[in-house]
């Protein structure tokens, strides 16, 4: 018998009492209707142990979530993992052999995969580790982006300048549906490759987070790599990570 106007659940009564989310899923960019999470507790799924897999019903994709604790705040990053699945991914489940079942449904709505329902089975071959973003973590002066494979040995400042883009924004937290991306800005930064070439350190020109709405959310930082110029091994055209900075 409740409605959004019922006094017991009125938005204004609960806005300051809710647990704050560790992760924001950027709407339309990576997800519209996320499904169940599945924790990667097996080492039989490549280098992703400890991360969380979440699919999306509309996007027909699978995302990886990497959590980071900074002081007493949990926050972290989202990396697109699989795209082009057959239907809306609602239930990822690991089997005892370390492989992954993806339960999918259109739920009567539209799913980009096109099928009404599907079940897909994912196994790691135990050896192949393709170039990709393993995780994006906050650092005192910006961010560190870790990779599954080392960057190419010929990477220099000019390549990094053309291959790395960083932007950020926030949302308004409100009782109605959706929010525009507020205070969207391109971030200026200096990029430095680590000694083992498996990380990229991004030192931001400013750490300012402007207050643009009385109920704004945490700020989301999106790094995009034009990655085919960054690795010796064949790599996808782009790699993305989205960090929720609390």
Protein Blocks (a to p, Z undefined) as FASTA:
>chain_A
ZZfklmklgfklmmmmpccdfbdcdehklombdcdddddfbfklojkghiacdddfklop
acddddddehjbccdddddfbehiabdcfbdcddfkopacddddeklpacfklpabdcdd
dddehlaccdddfbdcddfklcadddfbdcdfkbcfklmmmmpccddddddddfbecjdd
ehiacddddddddfkopaccdddfbfcdcdfbfkbccddddddddfklmpmbdcdfbdcd
ddddZZ
